[in-house]
Amino acid sequence: MSLGDEPGYGDGSRGEDRGYGGSGQTRTRLPGGAGDVYGGARRGRSSSRSLVTVVGVVVLLIAAIAFANRGDDSTSADTTTDKPETSATAATGDRPVGSKVAGIPAGFPHSTAGAESAASNYGVALGSTGMFDAAQRHAIVDAVYAPEVAAGRKPDLDKAYTSEEFLTNIGLSKDGSAPAGQTFVSRIIPVGTKVTASTADSATVELWYTSLFGLSGENSTNPVSESWYTTTYKMAWTAGDWKVTDFTQKDGPVPVGRDQQASTADDMTKAVEEFGGFTYAR
């Protein structure tokens, strides 16, 4: 994963009150009546019961329409068989891999599901704090990329991850360490995968994920924030395992944020230190 694709890089202007979908808009709740935080008058019990009744009827109606439209495969008017089937991420029942290389899962099945599992685990490694340490970065690159690709990636990644300007922008010291009393967070959490193309020894896998990036601690100028991306990995079956040969990345899909209060710096630091990651399997 290239430097520019890392979530949150160079962005030190995040505010505490964030808009929806990056629009930059903020929401302010105005003071109102004692019974309604949005400034409306308190509703009586009778209107509340009426609302519940209406909502119940609507829900039942929607359920009935969905059931009626579901149809039966044997009697459906549309009998074409050339429509692409859905491929939502779901457990295959295959066991996770039983080995690791440089701490990264390895030995994935020679199948599209194996390629998806590899892409998920490789994405986690490429988005980790290990990429900010030279020795760990080289080990990750060797474990994730095909050999001929890894050799060419190392010099570029070394230059990018040791850039003093870049490290300063994200609040790290010249050696990539976090300031005293702060914890550097860079973590990717896969949400789903899909294969868009495949042959016996190659696959194109899209990985949709959310990421946490920033510095957790008091007086942090780059607090931990959440971002959403989709990375498309070109995978090749090489030396008995799936390896990355190329990738592209784009923003989103991004869900609408909820009105949840941000955790304190102490709570965030504690969570990052106590909650470990997963070995992801399709």
C-alpha positions as CSV (number, residue, x, y, z in Angstrom):
1,M,0.0,0.0,0.0
2,S,1.6,3.2,-1.1
3,L,2.2,6.1,1.3
4,G,-0.4,8.4,-0.3
5,D,-3.1,5.7,0.1
6,E,-2.6,5.4,3.9
7,P,-5.7,6.7,5.7
8,G,-5.3,10.1,7.3
9,Y,-1.8,10.9,6.1
10,G,-1.0,14.6,6.1
11,D,-4.3,15.6,7.4
12,G,-3.9,17.4,10.6
13,S,-7.0,19.6,10.3
14,R,-9.6,17.3,11.6
15,G,-12.1,19.0,13.9
16,E,-14.1,17.3,16.7
17,D,-17.4,18.0,15.0
18,R,-17.4,16.2,11.7
19,G,-20.0,16.4,8.9
20,Y,-21.5,13.5,7.0
21,G,-19.6,11.9,4.2
22,G,-16.9,14.5,4.2
23,S,-19.3,17.3,3.3
24,G,-17.8,19.6,6.0
25,Q,-21.2,20.4,7.4
26,T,-21.8,20.3,11.1
27,R,-24.9,19.9,13.1
28,T,-25.8,22.1,16.0
29,R,-28.6,21.3,18.4
30,L,-30.5,24.3,19.5
31,P,-32.0,24.6,23.0
32,G,-35.7,24.1,23.0
33,G,-38.5,22.9,25.2
34,A,-37.7,20.6,28.2
35,G,-39.4,17.7,26.5
36,D,-37.7,17.8,23.1
37,V,-34.0,18.4,22.4
38,Y,-34.8,19.6,18.9
39,G,-36.9,22.5,20.1
40,G,-40.3,21.1,19.4
41,A,-43.2,20.9,21.8
42,R,-43.7,17.8,24.0
43,R,-46.0,15.4,22.4
44,G,-48.9,13.9,24.3
45,R,-49.3,10.2,24.9
46,S,-52.2,9.9,22.4
47,S,-50.1,11.2,19.5
48,S,-47.2,8.8,20.5
49,R,-49.5,5.8,20.4
50,S,-50.9,6.9,17.0
51,L,-47.4,7.1,15.7
52,V,-46.5,3.7,17.0
53,T,-49.6,2.3,15.3
54,V,-48.9,3.9,12.0
55,V,-45.2,2.7,12.1
56,G,-46.4,-0.8,12.9
57,V,-48.8,-0.9,10.0
58,V,-46.1,0.4,7.6
59,V,-43.6,-2.2,8.7
60,L,-46.2,-5.0,8.2
61,L,-47.1,-3.6,4.8
62,I,-43.5,-3.5,3.7
63,A,-42.9,-7.1,4.9
64,A,-46.0,-8.3,3.1
65,I,-45.0,-6.6,-0.2
66,A,-41.5,-8.1,0.1
67,F,-42.9,-11.6,0.7
68,A,-45.3,-11.3,-2.2
69,N,-42.6,-10.1,-4.6
70,R,-40.2,-12.8,-3.5
71,G,-41.8,-15.3,-5.8
72,D,-41.0,-18.9,-6.4
73,D,-38.1,-20.0,-8.5
74,S,-40.2,-22.6,-10.3
75,T,-42.9,-20.1,-11.3
76,S,-41.0,-16.9,-11.8
77,A,-41.6,-15.2,-15.1
78,D,-37.9,-14.3,-15.4
79,T,-36.2,-17.6,-16.2
80,T,-32.9,-16.2,-17.6
81,T,-29.7,-17.7,-16.3
82,D,-27.2,-15.2,-17.6
83,K,-27.6,-12.7,-14.6
84,P,-24.5,-12.4,-12.4
85,E,-25.0,-14.0,-9.0
86,T,-24.5,-12.0,-5.9
87,S,-21.2,-12.6,-4.0
88,A,-21.7,-11.0,-0.6
89,T,-18.9,-11.8,1.9
90,A,-19.9,-14.8,4.0
91,A,-18.1,-17.6,5.8
92,T,-17.1,-20.4,3.5
93,G,-16.5,-22.9,6.3
94,D,-12.9,-23.4,5.4
95,R,-10.4,-23.3,8.3
96,P,-8.1,-20.3,8.6
97,V,-4.5,-20.7,7.5
98,G,-2.2,-22.6,9.9
99,S,1.0,-20.8,9.3
100,K,2.5,-17.3,9.2
101,V,5.4,-15.5,7.6
102,A,6.8,-12.4,9.4
103,G,3.7,-12.6,11.6
104,I,1.4,-12.4,8.6
105,P,-1.0,-15.3,7.8
106,A,0.3,-17.5,4.9
107,G,-0.5,-20.6,3.0
108,F,-3.9,-19.6,1.6
109,P,-6.0,-22.1,-0.4
110,H,-5.5,-22.1,-4.2
111,S,-9.0,-20.8,-4.8
112,T,-10.9,-17.5,-5.2
113,A,-11.8,-17.7,-1.5
114,G,-8.2,-18.1,-0.7
115,A,-7.3,-15.0,-2.8
116,E,-9.9,-13.0,-0.9
117,S,-8.6,-14.2,2.5
118,A,-5.0,-13.3,1.4
119,A,-6.1,-9.8,0.2
120,S,-7.8,-9.1,3.6
121,N,-4.8,-10.2,5.7
122,Y,-2.3,-8.4,3.5
123,G,-4.3,-5.2,3.6
124,V,-4.2,-5.4,7.4
125,A,-0.4,-5.8,7.3
126,L,0.1,-3.0,4.8
127,G,-2.0,-0.6,6.9
128,S,-0.3,-1.4,10.2
129,T,2.2,0.6,12.3
130,G,4.8,-2.0,11.3
131,M,5.2,-0.1,8.0
132,F,6.8,2.7,9.9
133,D,9.7,0.6,11.1
134,A,12.3,-0.3,8.5
135,A,12.9,-3.9,9.5
136,Q,9.2,-4.7,9.9
137,R,8.3,-2.8,6.6
138,H,10.8,-5.0,4.6
139,A,9.5,-8.2,6.2
140,I,5.9,-7.2,5.4
141,V,6.7,-6.3,1.8
142,D,8.5,-9.6,1.3
143,A,5.6,-11.6,2.8
144,V,2.8,-9.7,0.9
145,Y,4.2,-8.9,-2.6
146,A,5.4,-11.3,-5.3
147,P,9.2,-11.5,-5.2
148,E,9.8,-9.5,-8.4
149,V,7.4,-6.8,-7.2
150,A,8.8,-6.6,-3.6
151,A,12.3,-5.8,-4.8
152,G,11.0,-2.7,-6.7
153,R,8.7,-1.6,-3.9
154,K,11.2,-1.4,-1.0
155,P,13.2,1.7,-2.2
156,D,10.0,3.7,-2.9
157,L,8.4,2.8,0.4
158,D,11.6,3.5,2.4
159,K,11.8,6.9,0.9
160,A,8.2,7.7,1.6
161,Y,8.0,6.3,5.2
162,T,11.2,8.2,6.2
163,S,10.2,11.6,4.8
164,E,10.7,14.1,7.5
165,E,7.9,16.3,6.1
166,F,5.4,13.4,6.1
167,L,6.3,12.2,9.6
168,T,6.0,15.8,10.9
169,N,2.6,16.2,9.3
170,I,1.2,13.1,11.1
171,G,2.8,14.0,14.4
172,L,5.6,11.5,14.5
173,S,9.3,12.1,15.2
174,K,12.0,11.6,12.6
175,D,12.5,8.0,13.6
176,G,8.8,7.2,13.2
177,S,8.0,7.1,16.9
178,A,5.1,8.8,18.7
179,P,5.6,11.7,21.1
180,A,5.9,10.9,24.8
181,G,2.6,10.0,26.4
182,Q,0.9,9.3,23.0
183,T,0.1,6.1,21.1
184,F,0.3,5.9,17.3
185,V,-2.6,4.1,15.8
186,S,-2.8,2.7,12.3
187,R,-5.1,-0.2,11.9
188,I,-7.3,-1.6,9.1
189,I,-10.5,-3.5,9.7
190,P,-11.8,-5.4,6.6
191,V,-15.6,-5.2,6.1
192,G,-16.0,-7.3,2.9
193,T,-14.3,-8.6,-0.2
194,K,-15.3,-9.6,-3.7
195,V,-13.6,-11.1,-6.7
196,T,-14.2,-9.2,-9.9
197,A,-12.0,-11.4,-12.2
198,S,-10.1,-14.6,-11.9
199,T,-8.2,-17.4,-13.6
200,A,-6.6,-20.5,-12.3
201,D,-3.5,-18.6,-11.1
202,S,-4.7,-15.0,-10.8
203,A,-7.5,-13.0,-9.2
204,T,-8.6,-9.4,-8.8
205,V,-10.0,-8.8,-5.3
206,E,-11.7,-5.7,-4.0
207,L,-11.3,-5.1,-0.3
208,W,-13.7,-2.7,1.5
209,Y,-12.5,-1.6,4.8
210,T,-12.5,1.0,7.5
211,S,-9.3,2.3,9.1
212,L,-8.2,4.0,12.3
213,F,-5.4,6.4,12.0
214,G,-3.8,9.1,14.3
215,L,-2.3,9.7,17.7
216,S,-4.1,8.8,20.8
217,G,-3.2,10.8,23.9
218,E,-3.5,14.1,25.6
219,N,-2.6,17.2,23.5
220,S,-2.6,15.1,20.3
221,T,-2.7,17.3,17.2
222,N,-3.8,14.4,15.0
223,P,-6.4,12.5,17.0
224,V,-7.5,9.0,15.9
225,S,-10.1,9.2,13.3
226,E,-12.0,6.8,11.1
227,S,-11.9,6.5,7.3
228,W,-13.4,4.2,4.6
229,Y,-11.7,2.9,1.5
230,T,-11.8,0.2,-1.2
231,T,-8.5,-1.3,-2.4
232,T,-8.4,-3.4,-5.5
233,Y,-5.6,-6.0,-5.4
234,K,-4.2,-7.9,-8.3
235,M,-3.3,-11.3,-6.9
236,A,-1.1,-14.0,-8.5
237,W,-0.5,-17.6,-7.4
238,T,3.3,-17.6,-6.8
239,A,5.4,-20.3,-5.1
240,G,2.4,-22.0,-3.5
241,D,0.6,-18.9,-2.2
242,W,-1.3,-15.8,-3.2
243,K,0.8,-12.7,-3.6
244,V,0.1,-9.1,-4.5
245,T,1.3,-7.8,-7.9
246,D,-0.4,-4.5,-8.0
247,F,-3.2,-2.4,-6.5
248,T,-5.4,0.7,-6.7
249,Q,-7.4,2.5,-4.1
250,K,-10.4,4.7,-3.9
251,D,-12.5,6.3,-1.1
252,G,-15.6,4.7,0.3
253,P,-18.3,3.5,0.3
254,V,-18.7,5.7,3.4
255,P,-21.6,5.1,5.8
256,V,-23.5,7.9,7.6
257,G,-22.0,8.7,11.0
258,R,-24.0,8.3,14.1
259,D,-24.4,10.7,17.1
260,Q,-21.9,8.8,19.3
261,Q,-19.7,10.7,21.6
262,A,-16.0,10.3,20.9
263,S,-14.0,8.4,23.5
264,T,-11.4,10.0,25.7
265,A,-7.8,9.7,24.8
266,D,-7.2,7.3,27.6
267,D,-10.1,5.0,26.5
268,M,-8.8,5.0,23.0
269,T,-5.3,4.2,24.0
270,K,-6.5,1.4,26.3
271,A,-8.6,-0.1,23.5
272,V,-5.8,-0.1,21.0
273,E,-3.5,-1.8,23.5
274,E,-5.9,-4.4,24.7
275,F,-7.9,-5.4,21.5
276,G,-5.9,-7.5,19.1
277,G,-6.6,-8.2,15.5
278,F,-8.0,-11.1,13.6
279,T,-6.9,-13.6,11.0
280,Y,-9.4,-12.9,8.3
281,A,-10.8,-15.8,6.3
282,R,-13.4,-15.8,3.5
